[in-house]
């Protein structure tokens, strides 16, 4: 599945924060998490927010874009 998403800065930061183990995560803004859930980038499991495989792909693809911008 090809997935090209333009995330807002808040969405991007929240998605990056969800990579960390639950104990290290800061509380996320509820509406931003809801947006990421609707995009299929985050799922809620047992009351916890977890990044989905699609979310990981967006992070990886976004990371390479950021490197291109820095170059």
Backbone atoms as SQL, in Angstrom:
CREATE TABLE atoms (id INTEGER PRIMARY KEY, chain TEXT, resi INTEGER, resn TEXT, atom TEXT, x REAL, y REAL, z REAL);
INSERT INTO atoms VALUES
  (1, 'A', 1, 'UNK', 'N', 0.842, -1.171, 0.000),
  (2, 'A', 1, 'UNK', 'CA', 0.000, 0.000, 0.000),
  (3, 'A', 1, 'UNK', 'C', 0.888, 1.236, 0.000),
  (4, 'A', 2, 'UNK', 'N', 0.713, 2.077, -0.958),
  (5, 'A', 2, 'UNK', 'CA', 1.440, 3.343, -0.995),
  (6, 'A', 2, 'UNK', 'C', 0.683, 4.334, -0.127),
  (7, 'A', 3, 'UNK', 'N', 1.418, 5.042, 0.696),
  (8, 'A', 3, 'UNK', 'CA', 0.790, 5.929, 1.653),
  (9, 'A', 3, 'UNK', 'C', 1.568, 7.229, 1.694),
  (10, 'A', 4, 'UNK', 'N', 1.003, 8.274, 1.139),
  (11, 'A', 4, 'UNK', 'CA', 1.660, 9.573, 1.145),
  (12, 'A', 4, 'UNK', 'C', 0.770, 10.537, 1.920),
  (13, 'A', 5, 'UNK', 'N', 1.257, 10.988, 3.059),
  (14, 'A', 5, 'UNK', 'CA', 0.466, 11.824, 3.953),
  (15, 'A', 5, 'UNK', 'C', 1.243, 13.076, 4.293),
  (16, 'A', 6, 'UNK', 'N', 0.573, 14.207, 4.239),
  (17, 'A', 6, 'UNK', 'CA', 1.161, 15.459, 4.701),
  (18, 'A', 6, 'UNK', 'C', 0.631, 15.705, 6.104),
  (19, 'A', 7, 'UNK', 'N', 1.479, 15.515, 7.097),
  (20, 'A', 7, 'UNK', 'CA', 1.076, 15.683, 8.481),
  (21, 'A', 7, 'UNK', 'C', 1.352, 17.102, 8.954),
  (22, 'A', 8, 'UNK', 'N', 0.510, 17.558, 9.867),
  (23, 'A', 8, 'UNK', 'CA', 0.761, 18.851, 10.504),
  (24, 'A', 8, 'UNK', 'C', 1.920, 18.660, 11.483),
  (25, 'A', 9, 'UNK', 'N', 2.548, 19.744, 11.916),
  (26, 'A', 9, 'UNK', 'CA', 3.629, 19.596, 12.906),
  (27, 'A', 9, 'UNK', 'C', 3.179, 18.855, 14.170),
  (28, 'A', 10, 'UNK', 'N', 1.962, 19.138, 14.659),
  (29, 'A', 10, 'UNK', 'CA', 1.461, 18.444, 15.848),
  (30, 'A', 10, 'UNK', 'C', 1.291, 16.945, 15.585),
  (31, 'A', 11, 'UNK', 'N', 0.758, 16.595, 14.420),
  (32, 'A', 11, 'UNK', 'CA', 0.587, 15.177, 14.075),
  (33, 'A', 11, 'UNK', 'C', 1.937, 14.487, 13.967),
  (34, 'A', 12, 'UNK', 'N', 2.878, 15.146, 13.338),
  (35, 'A', 12, 'UNK', 'CA', 4.217, 14.581, 13.169),
  (36, 'A', 12, 'UNK', 'C', 4.879, 14.320, 14.519),
  (37, 'A', 13, 'UNK', 'N', 4.839, 15.308, 15.414),
  (38, 'A', 13, 'UNK', 'CA', 5.454, 15.174, 16.734),
  (39, 'A', 13, 'UNK', 'C', 4.772, 14.077, 17.555),
  (40, 'A', 14, 'UNK', 'N', 3.457, 13.997, 17.459),
  (41, 'A', 14, 'UNK', 'CA', 2.725, 12.961, 18.188),
  (42, 'A', 14, 'UNK', 'C', 3.082, 11.582, 17.657),
  (43, 'A', 15, 'UNK', 'N', 3.139, 11.433, 16.350),
  (44, 'A', 15, 'UNK', 'CA', 3.499, 10.143, 15.756),
  (45, 'A', 15, 'UNK', 'C', 4.909, 9.744, 16.170),
  (46, 'A', 16, 'UNK', 'N', 5.841, 10.689, 16.154),
  (47, 'A', 16, 'UNK', 'CA', 7.207, 10.386, 16.591),
  (48, 'A', 16, 'UNK', 'C', 7.232, 9.982, 18.058),
  (49, 'A', 17, 'UNK', 'N', 6.440, 10.650, 18.884),
  (50, 'A', 17, 'UNK', 'CA', 6.421, 10.346, 20.319),
  (51, 'A', 17, 'UNK', 'C', 5.887, 8.946, 20.590),
  (52, 'A', 18, 'UNK', 'N', 5.005, 8.463, 19.746),
  (53, 'A', 18, 'UNK', 'CA', 4.416, 7.138, 19.947),
  (54, 'A', 18, 'UNK', 'C', 5.389, 6.010, 19.622),
  (55, 'A', 19, 'UNK', 'N', 6.554, 6.326, 19.071),
  (56, 'A', 19, 'UNK', 'CA', 7.576, 5.294, 18.841),
  (57, 'A', 19, 'UNK', 'C', 8.157, 4.810, 20.151),
  (58, 'A', 20, 'UNK', 'N', 8.163, 5.657, 21.163),
  (59, 'A', 20, 'UNK', 'CA', 8.786, 5.345, 22.446),
  (60, 'A', 20, 'UNK', 'C', 7.937, 4.341, 23.217),
  (61, 'A', 21, 'UNK', 'N', 8.578, 3.593, 24.135),
  (62, 'A', 21, 'UNK', 'CA', 7.800, 2.714, 25.020),
  (63, 'A', 21, 'UNK', 'C', 6.779, 3.532, 25.809),
  (64, 'A', 22, 'UNK', 'N', 5.685, 2.895, 26.173),
  (65, 'A', 22, 'UNK', 'CA', 4.585, 3.592, 26.838),
  (66, 'A', 22, 'UNK', 'C', 5.056, 4.352, 28.077),
  (67, 'A', 23, 'UNK', 'N', 5.960, 3.781, 28.837),
  (68, 'A', 23, 'UNK', 'CA', 6.427, 4.430, 30.069),
  (69, 'A', 23, 'UNK', 'C', 7.142, 5.749, 29.787),
  (70, 'A', 24, 'UNK', 'N', 7.682, 5.919, 28.580),
  (71, 'A', 24, 'UNK', 'CA', 8.436, 7.133, 28.246),
  (72, 'A', 24, 'UNK', 'C', 7.612, 8.142, 27.456),
  (73, 'A', 25, 'UNK', 'N', 6.375, 7.789, 27.089),
  (74, 'A', 25, 'UNK', 'CA', 5.561, 8.691, 26.284),
  (75, 'A', 25, 'UNK', 'C', 4.990, 9.813, 27.131),
  (76, 'A', 26, 'UNK', 'N', 4.975, 10.996, 26.555),
  (77, 'A', 26, 'UNK', 'CA', 4.293, 12.118, 27.189),
  (78, 'A', 26, 'UNK', 'C', 2.828, 12.054, 26.775),
  (79, 'A', 27, 'UNK', 'N', 1.933, 12.619, 27.582),
  (80, 'A', 27, 'UNK', 'CA', 0.518, 12.625, 27.192),
  (81, 'A', 27, 'UNK', 'C', 0.341, 13.347, 25.852),
  (82, 'A', 28, 'UNK', 'N', -0.413, 12.739, 24.973),
  (83, 'A', 28, 'UNK', 'CA', -0.637, 13.316, 23.645),
  (84, 'A', 28, 'UNK', 'C', -1.943, 14.101, 23.635),
  (85, 'A', 29, 'UNK', 'N', -2.019, 15.072, 22.730),
  (86, 'A', 29, 'UNK', 'CA', -3.250, 15.831, 22.563),
  (87, 'A', 29, 'UNK', 'C', -4.294, 14.902, 21.950),
  (88, 'A', 30, 'UNK', 'N', -5.433, 14.771, 22.621),
  (89, 'A', 30, 'UNK', 'CA', -6.468, 13.834, 22.211),
  (90, 'A', 30, 'UNK', 'C', -6.933, 14.007, 20.782),
  (91, 'A', 31, 'UNK', 'N', -7.161, 15.238, 20.367),
  (92, 'A', 31, 'UNK', 'CA', -7.668, 15.453, 19.020),
  (93, 'A', 31, 'UNK', 'C', -6.635, 15.084, 17.959),
  (94, 'A', 32, 'UNK', 'N', -5.357, 15.249, 18.258),
  (95, 'A', 32, 'UNK', 'CA', -4.310, 14.886, 17.298),
  (96, 'A', 32, 'UNK', 'C', -4.253, 13.366, 17.162),
  (97, 'A', 33, 'UNK', 'N', -4.343, 12.669, 18.286),
  (98, 'A', 33, 'UNK', 'CA', -4.343, 11.200, 18.247),
  (99, 'A', 33, 'UNK', 'C', -5.560, 10.711, 17.467),
  (100, 'A', 34, 'UNK', 'N', -6.716, 11.333, 17.681),
  (101, 'A', 34, 'UNK', 'CA', -7.920, 10.947, 16.945),
  (102, 'A', 34, 'UNK', 'C', -7.714, 11.104, 15.441),
  (103, 'A', 35, 'UNK', 'N', -7.056, 12.190, 15.033),
  (104, 'A', 35, 'UNK', 'CA', -6.783, 12.402, 13.610),
  (105, 'A', 35, 'UNK', 'C', -5.885, 11.293, 13.067),
  (106, 'A', 36, 'UNK', 'N', -4.855, 10.926, 13.847),
  (107, 'A', 36, 'UNK', 'CA', -3.930, 9.880, 13.418),
  (108, 'A', 36, 'UNK', 'C', -4.624, 8.514, 13.360),
  (109, 'A', 37, 'UNK', 'N', -5.568, 8.285, 14.267),
  (110, 'A', 37, 'UNK', 'CA', -6.350, 7.037, 14.237),
  (111, 'A', 37, 'UNK', 'C', -7.182, 7.002, 12.961),
  (112, 'A', 38, 'UNK', 'N', -7.830, 8.114, 12.626),
  (113, 'A', 38, 'UNK', 'CA', -8.638, 8.170, 11.401),
  (114, 'A', 38, 'UNK', 'C', -7.798, 7.941, 10.148),
  (115, 'A', 39, 'UNK', 'N', -6.545, 8.367, 10.189),
  (116, 'A', 39, 'UNK', 'CA', -5.638, 8.151, 9.053),
  (117, 'A', 39, 'UNK', 'C', -5.074, 6.733, 9.028),
  (118, 'A', 40, 'UNK', 'N', -5.305, 5.967, 10.098),
  (119, 'A', 40, 'UNK', 'CA', -4.798, 4.605, 10.173),
  (120, 'A', 40, 'UNK', 'C', -3.341, 4.516, 10.592),
  (121, 'A', 41, 'UNK', 'N', -2.809, 5.597, 11.159),
  (122, 'A', 41, 'UNK', 'CA', -1.409, 5.632, 11.557),
  (123, 'A', 41, 'UNK', 'C', -1.210, 5.231, 13.018),
  (124, 'A', 42, 'UNK', 'N', -2.282, 5.313, 13.791),
  (125, 'A', 42, 'UNK', 'CA', -2.263, 4.970, 15.211),
  (126, 'A', 42, 'UNK', 'C', -3.501, 4.131, 15.501),
  (127, 'A', 43, 'UNK', 'N', -3.364, 3.185, 16.420),
  (128, 'A', 43, 'UNK', 'CA', -4.493, 2.374, 16.873),
  (129, 'A', 43, 'UNK', 'C', -4.579, 2.480, 18.394),
  (130, 'A', 44, 'UNK', 'N', -5.759, 2.244, 18.912),
  (131, 'A', 44, 'UNK', 'CA', -5.942, 2.215, 20.354),
  (132, 'A', 44, 'UNK', 'C', -6.196, 0.773, 20.756),
  (133, 'A', 45, 'UNK', 'N', -5.322, 0.240, 21.600),
  (134, 'A', 45, 'UNK', 'CA', -5.414, -1.132, 22.057),
  (135, 'A', 45, 'UNK', 'C', -5.346, -1.145, 23.576),
  (136, 'A', 46, 'UNK', 'N', -6.367, -1.698, 24.196),
  (137, 'A', 46, 'UNK', 'CA', -6.433, -1.748, 25.664),
  (138, 'A', 46, 'UNK', 'C', -6.226, -0.368, 26.289),
  (139, 'A', 47, 'UNK', 'N', -6.785, 0.651, 25.664),
  (140, 'A', 47, 'UNK', 'CA', -6.679, 2.005, 26.185),
  (141, 'A', 47, 'UNK', 'C', -5.346, 2.683, 25.923),
  (142, 'A', 48, 'UNK', 'N', -4.454, 2.012, 25.209),
  (143, 'A', 48, 'UNK', 'CA', -3.133, 2.561, 24.908),
  (144, 'A', 48, 'UNK', 'C', -3.065, 2.913, 23.419),
  (145, 'A', 49, 'UNK', 'N', -2.332, 3.979, 23.113),
  (146, 'A', 49, 'UNK', 'CA', -2.138, 4.373, 21.724),
  (147, 'A', 49, 'UNK', 'C', -0.856, 3.728, 21.208),
  (148, 'A', 50, 'UNK', 'N', -0.975, 3.037, 20.082),
  (149, 'A', 50, 'UNK', 'CA', 0.192, 2.379, 19.491),
  (150, 'A', 50, 'UNK', 'C', 0.273, 2.753, 18.014),
  (151, 'A', 51, 'UNK', 'N', 1.490, 2.885, 17.538),
  (152, 'A', 51, 'UNK', 'CA', 1.713, 3.212, 16.136),
  (153, 'A', 51, 'UNK', 'C', 1.475, 1.954, 15.303),
  (154, 'A', 52, 'UNK', 'N', 0.816, 2.109, 14.178),
  (155, 'A', 52, 'UNK', 'CA', 0.523, 0.985, 13.293),
  (156, 'A', 52, 'UNK', 'C', 1.664, 0.793, 12.296),
  (157, 'A', 53, 'UNK', 'N', 1.665, -0.337, 11.588),
  (158, 'A', 53, 'UNK', 'CA', 2.675, -0.504, 10.532),
  (159, 'A', 53, 'UNK', 'C', 2.626, 0.630, 9.505),
  (160, 'A', 54, 'UNK', 'N', 1.433, 1.103, 9.168),
  (161, 'A', 54, 'UNK', 'CA', 1.324, 2.225, 8.222),
  (162, 'A', 54, 'UNK', 'C', 1.951, 3.486, 8.823),
  (163, 'A', 55, 'UNK', 'N', 1.769, 3.680, 10.123),
  (164, 'A', 55, 'UNK', 'CA', 2.374, 4.829, 10.800),
  (165, 'A', 55, 'UNK', 'C', 3.889, 4.761, 10.769),
  (166, 'A', 56, 'UNK', 'N', 4.427, 3.554, 10.943),
  (167, 'A', 56, 'UNK', 'CA', 5.883, 3.381, 10.881),
  (168, 'A', 56, 'UNK', 'C', 6.404, 3.699, 9.478),
  (169, 'A', 57, 'UNK', 'N', 5.661, 3.284, 8.457),
  (170, 'A', 57, 'UNK', 'CA', 6.078, 3.581, 7.078),
  (171, 'A', 57, 'UNK', 'C', 6.094, 5.079, 6.831),
  (172, 'A', 58, 'UNK', 'N', 5.088, 5.781, 7.352),
  (173, 'A', 58, 'UNK', 'CA', 5.037, 7.234, 7.180),
  (174, 'A', 58, 'UNK', 'C', 6.232, 7.881, 7.878),
  (175, 'A', 59, 'UNK', 'N', 6.574, 7.391, 9.072),
  (176, 'A', 59, 'UNK', 'CA', 7.736, 7.941, 9.786),
  (177, 'A', 59, 'UNK', 'C', 9.021, 7.715, 9.003),
  (178, 'A', 60, 'UNK', 'N', 9.183, 6.513, 8.484),
  (179, 'A', 60, 'UNK', 'CA', 10.403, 6.205, 7.725),
  (180, 'A', 60, 'UNK', 'C', 10.468, 7.053, 6.464),
  (181, 'A', 61, 'UNK', 'N', 9.373, 7.131, 5.748),
  (182, 'A', 61, 'UNK', 'CA', 9.337, 7.922, 4.516),
  (183, 'A', 61, 'UNK', 'C', 9.537, 9.398, 4.835),
  (184, 'A', 62, 'UNK', 'N', 8.920, 9.872, 5.916),
  (185, 'A', 62, 'UNK', 'CA', 9.068, 11.271, 6.326),
  (186, 'A', 62, 'UNK', 'C', 10.481, 11.597, 6.750),
  (187, 'A', 63, 'UNK', 'N', 11.141, 10.643, 7.394),
  (188, 'A', 63, 'UNK', 'CA', 12.522, 10.865, 7.818),
  (189, 'A', 63, 'UNK', 'C', 13.420, 11.090, 6.617),
  (190, 'A', 64, 'UNK', 'N', 13.212, 10.330, 5.559),
  (191, 'A', 64, 'UNK', 'CA', 14.061, 10.516, 4.369),
  (192, 'A', 64, 'UNK', 'C', 13.764, 11.859, 3.704),
  (193, 'A', 65, 'UNK', 'N', 12.510, 12.299, 3.742),
  (194, 'A', 65, 'UNK', 'CA', 12.180, 13.620, 3.195),
  (195, 'A', 65, 'UNK', 'C', 12.880, 14.718, 3.976),
  (196, 'A', 66, 'UNK', 'N', 12.913, 14.567, 5.294),
  (197, 'A', 66, 'UNK', 'CA', 13.595, 15.575, 6.106),
  (198, 'A', 66, 'UNK', 'C', 15.066, 15.621, 5.799),
  (199, 'A', 67, 'UNK', 'N', 15.683, 14.454, 5.547),
  (200, 'A', 67, 'UNK', 'CA', 17.089, 14.441, 5.180),
  (201, 'A', 67, 'UNK', 'C', 17.311, 15.147, 3.858),
  (202, 'A', 68, 'UNK', 'N', 16.387, 14.949, 2.899),
  (203, 'A', 68, 'UNK', 'CA', 16.502, 15.618, 1.604),
  (204, 'A', 68, 'UNK', 'C', 16.409, 17.134, 1.773),
  (205, 'A', 69, 'UNK', 'N', 15.540, 17.589, 2.665),
  (206, 'A', 69, 'UNK', 'CA', 15.390, 19.032, 2.889),
  (207, 'A', 69, 'UNK', 'C', 16.630, 19.624, 3.535),
  (208, 'A', 70, 'UNK', 'N', 17.280, 18.853, 4.387),
  (209, 'A', 70, 'UNK', 'CA', 18.469, 19.344, 5.096),
  (210, 'A', 70, 'UNK', 'C', 19.696, 19.397, 4.185),
  (211, 'A', 71, 'UNK', 'N', 19.671, 18.608, 3.133),
  (212, 'A', 71, 'UNK', 'CA', 20.844, 18.522, 2.246),
  (213, 'A', 71, 'UNK', 'C', 20.986, 19.741, 1.384);
